[in-house]
């Protein structure tokens, strides 16, 4: 399956100020948007879109692991992935704590 979009969601208070822009080429994407959700959830989303021609899920997973090291140690986060095939299992949600996957939801 080809990865078409990925969204990293973290608690806003765990995002350091002056955080550098992620290396999009390393992540396998051409576009990036950072959005703070200022409501009761206080979340920050990093949305990656427009995948490069030869981007793979494994490439993204390796690069996002390096990006996560910029956050406070132990930051819980969620990664949502969308794939090109549009089957019922083409969207995956992964929950992490202390850089370890604790749960997966397929929608």
CNS distance restraints for C-alpha pairs under 8 A (distance, minus, plus):
assign (resid   1 and name CA) (resid  83 and name CA) 6.05 0.50 0.50
assign (resid   1 and name CA) (resid  84 and name CA) 6.48 0.50 0.50
assign (resid   1 and name CA) (resid  85 and name CA) 6.50 0.50 0.50
assign (resid   2 and name CA) (resid  55 and name CA) 7.70 0.50 0.50
assign (resid   2 and name CA) (resid  56 and name CA) 6.74 0.50 0.50
assign (resid   2 and name CA) (resid  57 and name CA) 7.47 0.50 0.50
assign (resid   2 and name CA) (resid  83 and name CA) 5.39 0.50 0.50
assign (resid   2 and name CA) (resid  84 and name CA) 5.37 0.50 0.50
assign (resid   2 and name CA) (resid  85 and name CA) 7.46 0.50 0.50
assign (resid   3 and name CA) (resid  51 and name CA) 7.18 0.50 0.50
assign (resid   3 and name CA) (resid  55 and name CA) 7.35 0.50 0.50
assign (resid   3 and name CA) (resid  56 and name CA) 6.55 0.50 0.50
assign (resid   3 and name CA) (resid  57 and name CA) 6.06 0.50 0.50
assign (resid   3 and name CA) (resid  81 and name CA) 6.98 0.50 0.50
assign (resid   3 and name CA) (resid  82 and name CA) 5.99 0.50 0.50
assign (resid   3 and name CA) (resid  83 and name CA) 4.47 0.50 0.50
assign (resid   3 and name CA) (resid  84 and name CA) 6.31 0.50 0.50
assign (resid   4 and name CA) (resid  49 and name CA) 6.53 0.50 0.50
assign (resid   4 and name CA) (resid  50 and name CA) 6.67 0.50 0.50
assign (resid   4 and name CA) (resid  51 and name CA) 5.84 0.50 0.50
assign (resid   4 and name CA) (resid  81 and name CA) 7.70 0.50 0.50
assign (resid   4 and name CA) (resid  82 and name CA) 5.62 0.50 0.50
assign (resid   4 and name CA) (resid  83 and name CA) 5.18 0.50 0.50
assign (resid   4 and name CA) (resid  84 and name CA) 5.81 0.50 0.50
assign (resid   5 and name CA) (resid  47 and name CA) 7.49 0.50 0.50
assign (resid   5 and name CA) (resid  48 and name CA) 5.71 0.50 0.50
assign (resid   5 and name CA) (resid  49 and name CA) 4.79 0.50 0.50
assign (resid   5 and name CA) (resid  50 and name CA) 7.07 0.50 0.50
assign (resid   5 and name CA) (resid  51 and name CA) 7.11 0.50 0.50
assign (resid   5 and name CA) (resid  81 and name CA) 5.86 0.50 0.50
assign (resid   5 and name CA) (resid  82 and name CA) 5.15 0.50 0.50
assign (resid   5 and name CA) (resid  83 and name CA) 7.06 0.50 0.50
assign (resid   6 and name CA) (resid  47 and name CA) 6.06 0.50 0.50
assign (resid   6 and name CA) (resid  48 and name CA) 5.19 0.50 0.50
assign (resid   6 and name CA) (resid  49 and name CA) 6.78 0.50 0.50
assign (resid   6 and name CA) (resid  79 and name CA) 6.83 0.50 0.50
assign (resid   6 and name CA) (resid  80 and name CA) 5.54 0.50 0.50
assign (resid   6 and name CA) (resid  81 and name CA) 4.47 0.50 0.50
assign (resid   6 and name CA) (resid  82 and name CA) 6.33 0.50 0.50
assign (resid   7 and name CA) (resid  45 and name CA) 6.57 0.50 0.50
assign (resid   7 and name CA) (resid  46 and name CA) 5.58 0.50 0.50
assign (resid   7 and name CA) (resid  47 and name CA) 4.38 0.50 0.50
assign (resid   7 and name CA) (resid  48 and name CA) 6.05 0.50 0.50
assign (resid   7 and name CA) (resid  78 and name CA) 7.97 0.50 0.50
assign (resid   7 and name CA) (resid  79 and name CA) 5.53 0.50 0.50
assign (resid   7 and name CA) (resid  80 and name CA) 5.07 0.50 0.50
assign (resid   7 and name CA) (resid  81 and name CA) 6.59 0.50 0.50
assign (resid   8 and name CA) (resid  45 and name CA) 5.62 0.50 0.50
assign (resid   8 and name CA) (resid  46 and name CA) 5.05 0.50 0.50
assign (resid   8 and name CA) (resid  47 and name CA) 6.47 0.50 0.50
assign (resid   8 and name CA) (resid  77 and name CA) 6.97 0.50 0.50
assign (resid   8 and name CA) (resid  78 and name CA) 5.79 0.50 0.50
assign (resid   8 and name CA) (resid  79 and name CA) 4.59 0.50 0.50
assign (resid   8 and name CA) (resid  80 and name CA) 6.63 0.50 0.50
assign (resid   9 and name CA) (resid  43 and name CA) 6.64 0.50 0.50
assign (resid   9 and name CA) (resid  44 and name CA) 5.72 0.50 0.50
assign (resid   9 and name CA) (resid  45 and name CA) 4.45 0.50 0.50
assign (resid   9 and name CA) (resid  46 and name CA) 6.42 0.50 0.50
assign (resid   9 and name CA) (resid  77 and name CA) 5.62 0.50 0.50
assign (resid   9 and name CA) (resid  78 and name CA) 5.13 0.50 0.50
assign (resid   9 and name CA) (resid  79 and name CA) 6.39 0.50 0.50
assign (resid  10 and name CA) (resid  14 and name CA) 7.10 0.50 0.50
assign (resid  10 and name CA) (resid  15 and name CA) 7.52 0.50 0.50
assign (resid  10 and name CA) (resid  43 and name CA) 5.71 0.50 0.50
assign (resid  10 and name CA) (resid  44 and name CA) 5.46 0.50 0.50
assign (resid  10 and name CA) (resid  45 and name CA) 6.58 0.50 0.50
assign (resid  10 and name CA) (resid  75 and name CA) 7.36 0.50 0.50
assign (resid  10 and name CA) (resid  76 and name CA) 6.56 0.50 0.50
assign (resid  10 and name CA) (resid  77 and name CA) 4.73 0.50 0.50
assign (resid  10 and name CA) (resid  78 and name CA) 6.71 0.50 0.50
assign (resid  11 and name CA) (resid  15 and name CA) 7.21 0.50 0.50
assign (resid  11 and name CA) (resid  41 and name CA) 7.88 0.50 0.50
assign (resid  11 and name CA) (resid  42 and name CA) 6.19 0.50 0.50
assign (resid  11 and name CA) (resid  43 and name CA) 4.52 0.50 0.50
assign (resid  11 and name CA) (resid  44 and name CA) 6.09 0.50 0.50
assign (resid  11 and name CA) (resid  75 and name CA) 7.80 0.50 0.50
assign (resid  11 and name CA) (resid  76 and name CA) 7.51 0.50 0.50
assign (resid  11 and name CA) (resid  77 and name CA) 7.43 0.50 0.50
assign (resid  12 and name CA) (resid  36 and name CA) 7.13 0.50 0.50
assign (resid  12 and name CA) (resid  42 and name CA) 5.54 0.50 0.50
assign (resid  12 and name CA) (resid  43 and name CA) 4.69 0.50 0.50
assign (resid  12 and name CA) (resid  44 and name CA) 5.02 0.50 0.50
assign (resid  13 and name CA) (resid  42 and name CA) 7.75 0.50 0.50
assign (resid  14 and name CA) (resid  71 and name CA) 6.18 0.50 0.50
assign (resid  14 and name CA) (resid  72 and name CA) 5.73 0.50 0.50
assign (resid  14 and name CA) (resid  75 and name CA) 6.50 0.50 0.50
assign (resid  15 and name CA) (resid  19 and name CA) 7.51 0.50 0.50
assign (resid  15 and name CA) (resid  44 and name CA) 7.72 0.50 0.50
assign (resid  15 and name CA) (resid  71 and name CA) 5.82 0.50 0.50
assign (resid  15 and name CA) (resid  72 and name CA) 7.34 0.50 0.50
assign (resid  16 and name CA) (resid  70 and name CA) 7.75 0.50 0.50
assign (resid  16 and name CA) (resid  71 and name CA) 6.47 0.50 0.50
assign (resid  16 and name CA) (resid  72 and name CA) 7.61 0.50 0.50
assign (resid  19 and name CA) (resid  70 and name CA) 7.56 0.50 0.50
assign (resid  22 and name CA) (resid  67 and name CA) 6.75 0.50 0.50
assign (resid  23 and name CA) (resid  27 and name CA) 6.39 0.50 0.50
assign (resid  24 and name CA) (resid  28 and name CA) 6.07 0.50 0.50
assign (resid  24 and name CA) (resid  29 and name CA) 5.24 0.50 0.50
assign (resid  24 and name CA) (resid  30 and name CA) 5.99 0.50 0.50
assign (resid  24 and name CA) (resid  31 and name CA) 7.19 0.50 0.50
assign (resid  24 and name CA) (resid  32 and name CA) 7.45 0.50 0.50
assign (resid  25 and name CA) (resid  29 and name CA) 6.01 0.50 0.50
assign (resid  25 and name CA) (resid  30 and name CA) 6.87 0.50 0.50
assign (resid  25 and name CA) (resid  52 and name CA) 7.77 0.50 0.50
assign (resid  26 and name CA) (resid  59 and name CA) 7.40 0.50 0.50
assign (resid  26 and name CA) (resid  60 and name CA) 7.46 0.50 0.50
assign (resid  26 and name CA) (resid  63 and name CA) 6.04 0.50 0.50
assign (resid  27 and name CA) (resid  55 and name CA) 7.79 0.50 0.50
assign (resid  27 and name CA) (resid  59 and name CA) 6.40 0.50 0.50
assign (resid  27 and name CA) (resid  60 and name CA) 4.67 0.50 0.50
assign (resid  27 and name CA) (resid  61 and name CA) 7.91 0.50 0.50
assign (resid  27 and name CA) (resid  63 and name CA) 5.30 0.50 0.50
assign (resid  27 and name CA) (resid  64 and name CA) 6.74 0.50 0.50
assign (resid  28 and name CA) (resid  51 and name CA) 5.73 0.50 0.50
assign (resid  28 and name CA) (resid  52 and name CA) 5.39 0.50 0.50
assign (resid  28 and name CA) (resid  54 and name CA) 7.49 0.50 0.50
assign (resid  28 and name CA) (resid  55 and name CA) 4.62 0.50 0.50
assign (resid  28 and name CA) (resid  56 and name CA) 7.02 0.50 0.50
assign (resid  28 and name CA) (resid  59 and name CA) 6.83 0.50 0.50
assign (resid  28 and name CA) (resid  60 and name CA) 6.17 0.50 0.50
assign (resid  29 and name CA) (resid  48 and name CA) 6.26 0.50 0.50
assign (resid  29 and name CA) (resid  49 and name CA) 5.93 0.50 0.50
assign (resid  29 and name CA) (resid  50 and name CA) 5.63 0.50 0.50
assign (resid  29 and name CA) (resid  51 and name CA) 4.02 0.50 0.50
assign (resid  29 and name CA) (resid  52 and name CA) 5.16 0.50 0.50
assign (resid  29 and name CA) (resid  55 and name CA) 7.20 0.50 0.50
assign (resid  30 and name CA) (resid  48 and name CA) 7.73 0.50 0.50
assign (resid  30 and name CA) (resid  49 and name CA) 6.59 0.50 0.50
assign (resid  30 and name CA) (resid  50 and name CA) 5.29 0.50 0.50
assign (resid  30 and name CA) (resid  51 and name CA) 5.81 0.50 0.50
assign (resid  30 and name CA) (resid  52 and name CA) 6.09 0.50 0.50
assign (resid  31 and name CA) (resid  48 and name CA) 5.84 0.50 0.50
assign (resid  31 and name CA) (resid  49 and name CA) 5.14 0.50 0.50
assign (resid  31 and name CA) (resid  50 and name CA) 5.71 0.50 0.50
assign (resid  31 and name CA) (resid  51 and name CA) 7.77 0.50 0.50
assign (resid  32 and name CA) (resid  46 and name CA) 7.01 0.50 0.50
assign (resid  32 and name CA) (resid  47 and name CA) 5.62 0.50 0.50
assign (resid  32 and name CA) (resid  48 and name CA) 4.64 0.50 0.50
assign (resid  32 and name CA) (resid  49 and name CA) 6.26 0.50 0.50
assign (resid  33 and name CA) (resid  45 and name CA) 8.00 0.50 0.50
assign (resid  33 and name CA) (resid  46 and name CA) 5.81 0.50 0.50
assign (resid  33 and name CA) (resid  47 and name CA) 5.16 0.50 0.50
assign (resid  33 and name CA) (resid  48 and name CA) 6.69 0.50 0.50
assign (resid  34 and name CA) (resid  44 and name CA) 7.16 0.50 0.50
assign (resid  34 and name CA) (resid  45 and name CA) 5.75 0.50 0.50
assign (resid  34 and name CA) (resid  46 and name CA) 4.61 0.50 0.50
assign (resid  34 and name CA) (resid  47 and name CA) 6.38 0.50 0.50
assign (resid  35 and name CA) (resid  44 and name CA) 5.69 0.50 0.50
assign (resid  35 and name CA) (resid  45 and name CA) 5.19 0.50 0.50
assign (resid  35 and name CA) (resid  46 and name CA) 6.54 0.50 0.50
assign (resid  36 and name CA) (resid  42 and name CA) 7.33 0.50 0.50
assign (resid  36 and name CA) (resid  43 and name CA) 5.99 0.50 0.50
assign (resid  36 and name CA) (resid  44 and name CA) 4.32 0.50 0.50
assign (resid  36 and name CA) (resid  45 and name CA) 6.30 0.50 0.50
assign (resid  37 and name CA) (resid  41 and name CA) 7.27 0.50 0.50
assign (resid  37 and name CA) (resid  42 and name CA) 5.65 0.50 0.50
assign (resid  37 and name CA) (resid  43 and name CA) 5.19 0.50 0.50
assign (resid  37 and name CA) (resid  44 and name CA) 5.90 0.50 0.50
assign (resid  37 and name CA) (resid  45 and name CA) 7.62 0.50 0.50
assign (resid  38 and name CA) (resid  42 and name CA) 5.26 0.50 0.50
assign (resid  38 and name CA) (resid  43 and name CA) 7.13 0.50 0.50
assign (resid  51 and name CA) (resid  55 and name CA) 6.20 0.50 0.50
assign (resid  55 and name CA) (resid  59 and name CA) 6.71 0.50 0.50
assign (resid  55 and name CA) (resid  60 and name CA) 7.54 0.50 0.50
assign (resid  56 and name CA) (resid  60 and name CA) 6.41 0.50 0.50
assign (resid  57 and name CA) (resid  61 and name CA) 6.12 0.50 0.50
assign (resid  58 and name CA) (resid  62 and name CA) 6.20 0.50 0.50
assign (resid  59 and name CA) (resid  63 and name CA) 6.25 0.50 0.50
assign (resid  60 and name CA) (resid  64 and name CA) 5.89 0.50 0.50
assign (resid  61 and name CA) (resid  65 and name CA) 6.21 0.50 0.50
assign (resid  62 and name CA) (resid  66 and name CA) 6.87 0.50 0.50
assign (resid  63 and name CA) (resid  67 and name CA) 6.46 0.50 0.50
assign (resid  64 and name CA) (resid  68 and name CA) 6.11 0.50 0.50
assign (resid  65 and name CA) (resid  69 and name CA) 6.83 0.50 0.50
assign (resid  65 and name CA) (resid  99 and name CA) 7.73 0.50 0.50
assign (resid  66 and name CA) (resid  70 and name CA) 7.66 0.50 0.50
assign (resid  67 and name CA) (resid  71 and name CA) 7.91 0.50 0.50
assign (resid  68 and name CA) (resid  99 and name CA) 7.90 0.50 0.50
assign (resid  69 and name CA) (resid  73 and name CA) 7.39 0.50 0.50
assign (resid  71 and name CA) (resid  75 and name CA) 6.66 0.50 0.50
assign (resid  73 and name CA) (resid  98 and name CA) 7.03 0.50 0.50
assign (resid  74 and name CA) (resid  97 and name CA) 6.23 0.50 0.50
assign (resid  74 and name CA) (resid  98 and name CA) 4.14 0.50 0.50
assign (resid  74 and name CA) (resid  99 and name CA) 6.94 0.50 0.50
assign (resid  75 and name CA) (resid  97 and name CA) 6.41 0.50 0.50
assign (resid  75 and name CA) (resid  98 and name CA) 6.26 0.50 0.50
assign (resid  75 and name CA) (resid  99 and name CA) 7.77 0.50 0.50
assign (resid  76 and name CA) (resid  95 and name CA) 7.61 0.50 0.50
assign (resid  76 and name CA) (resid  96 and name CA) 5.59 0.50 0.50
assign (resid  76 and name CA) (resid  97 and name CA) 4.44 0.50 0.50
assign (resid  76 and name CA) (resid  98 and name CA) 6.59 0.50 0.50
assign (resid  76 and name CA) (resid  99 and name CA) 7.74 0.50 0.50
assign (resid  77 and name CA) (resid  95 and name CA) 6.12 0.50 0.50
assign (resid  77 and name CA) (resid  96 and name CA) 5.35 0.50 0.50
assign (resid  77 and name CA) (resid  97 and name CA) 6.68 0.50 0.50
assign (resid  78 and name CA) (resid  93 and name CA) 6.88 0.50 0.50
assign (resid  78 and name CA) (resid  94 and name CA) 5.61 0.50 0.50
assign (resid  78 and name CA) (resid  95 and name CA) 4.68 0.50 0.50
assign (resid  78 and name CA) (resid  96 and name CA) 6.20 0.50 0.50
assign (resid  79 and name CA) (resid  93 and name CA) 5.72 0.50 0.50
assign (resid  79 and name CA) (resid  94 and name CA) 5.23 0.50 0.50
assign (resid  79 and name CA) (resid  95 and name CA) 6.73 0.50 0.50
assign (resid  80 and name CA) (resid  91 and name CA) 7.11 0.50 0.50
assign (resid  80 and name CA) (resid  92 and name CA) 5.67 0.50 0.50
assign (resid  80 and name CA) (resid  93 and name CA) 4.44 0.50 0.50
assign (resid  80 and name CA) (resid  94 and name CA) 6.47 0.50 0.50
assign (resid  81 and name CA) (resid  91 and name CA) 5.63 0.50 0.50
assign (resid  81 and name CA) (resid  92 and name CA) 5.21 0.50 0.50
assign (resid  81 and name CA) (resid  93 and name CA) 6.47 0.50 0.50
assign (resid  82 and name CA) (resid  90 and name CA) 5.78 0.50 0.50
assign (resid  82 and name CA) (resid  91 and name CA) 4.58 0.50 0.50
assign (resid  82 and name CA) (resid  92 and name CA) 6.65 0.50 0.50
assign (resid  83 and name CA) (resid  90 and name CA) 5.02 0.50 0.50
assign (resid  83 and name CA) (resid  91 and name CA) 6.40 0.50 0.50
assign (resid  84 and name CA) (resid  90 and name CA) 7.16 0.50 0.50
assign (resid  85 and name CA) (resid  90 and name CA) 6.32 0.50 0.50
assign (resid  86 and name CA) (resid  90 and name CA) 5.30 0.50 0.50
assign (resid  88 and name CA) (resid 107 and name CA) 6.69 0.50 0.50
assign (resid  89 and name CA) (resid 106 and name CA) 5.96 0.50 0.50
assign (resid  89 and name CA) (resid 107 and name CA) 6.00 0.50 0.50
assign (resid  90 and name CA) (resid 107 and name CA) 7.64 0.50 0.50
assign (resid  91 and name CA) (resid 106 and name CA) 6.22 0.50 0.50
assign (resid  91 and name CA) (resid 107 and name CA) 5.74 0.50 0.50
assign (resid  92 and name CA) (resid 104 and name CA) 7.23 0.50 0.50
assign (resid  92 and name CA) (resid 105 and name CA) 6.08 0.50 0.50
assign (resid  92 and name CA) (resid 106 and name CA) 4.74 0.50 0.50
assign (resid  92 and name CA) (resid 107 and name CA) 6.40 0.50 0.50
assign (resid  93 and name CA) (resid 104 and name CA) 5.71 0.50 0.50
assign (resid  93 and name CA) (resid 105 and name CA) 5.07 0.50 0.50
assign (resid  93 and name CA) (resid 106 and name CA) 6.21 0.50 0.50
assign (resid  93 and name CA) (resid 107 and name CA) 7.87 0.50 0.50
assign (resid  94 and name CA) (resid 101 and name CA) 6.73 0.50 0.50
assign (resid  94 and name CA) (resid 102 and name CA) 7.76 0.50 0.50
assign (resid  94 and name CA) (resid 103 and name CA) 5.94 0.50 0.50
assign (resid  94 and name CA) (resid 104 and name CA) 4.54 0.50 0.50
assign (resid  94 and name CA) (resid 105 and name CA) 6.41 0.50 0.50
assign (resid  95 and name CA) (resid 101 and name CA) 5.76 0.50 0.50
assign (resid  95 and name CA) (resid 102 and name CA) 5.72 0.50 0.50
assign (resid  95 and name CA) (resid 103 and name CA) 5.18 0.50 0.50
assign (resid  95 and name CA) (resid 104 and name CA) 6.27 0.50 0.50
assign (resid  96 and name CA) (resid 100 and name CA) 5.22 0.50 0.50
assign (resid  96 and name CA) (resid 101 and name CA) 4.34 0.50 0.50
assign (resid  96 and name CA) (resid 102 and name CA) 5.39 0.50 0.50
assign (resid  96 and name CA) (resid 103 and name CA) 7.18 0.50 0.50
assign (resid  97 and name CA) (resid 101 and name CA) 6.65 0.50 0.50
assign (resid  97 and name CA) (resid 102 and name CA) 6.70 0.50 0.50
